[in-house]
Amino acid sequence: DPVGTQQGNFGAFVFGDTATGVGYSQSYDTQRNKYSSLALQEYIVSRTEGGEWLNYALVFDGSKTYNAYLRAAGGLAQPVRLDHIAAGPATNALGWFNVPSTFYVNNYRYIPLVTANGDLATVNLNGTSTLRLTLDSPQNEATKFGLSMNYVVLVPAAPAAPKLYSST
């Protein structure tokens, strides 16, 4: 399975004679302060292809509702599904991150989790929960190595606005 992780972003550059002058640089384009103070570096999940999935176990207190955003980049637009793995092991689809083409696998965007109708999805979980990211596209050469994912951020969801009714 070629899925891998890499620390930071790597980019090739050429200096001097092109036959011998190829080098690589490493950068951390959005190293988050809360991790750099612990000497932890950001990692990227790369070399992905359609149909692959990754599980993450997290602990939730159940009292909050979140909107989720995936930080990702890809040369081809691809959907990434977020599921909650329940007992059984049944899955409960929480929504999709519709990753647009960013034209390069290091040109990151924050993509919101949306429902099947395209509305902003909310997530409310309690206790230790397993979340699964699934590359929800066909496994073929077009999707091979075409998506890089950095992290999912959970942001407290704003309360729903009250509906206003007209008396006319």
Secondary structure, DSSP 8 states (H G I E B T S, - for coil): ---EEEESEEEEEE-SSTTT-EEEEEE-TT--HHHHTTT---EEEES--TT-EEEEEEEEESS--EEEEEEEEESS-EEEEEEEE-STT-EEEEEEEEE---SSTT--EEEEEE-TTS-B--B--EEEEEEEEEE-S--STTTTT-EEEEEEEEEE------------
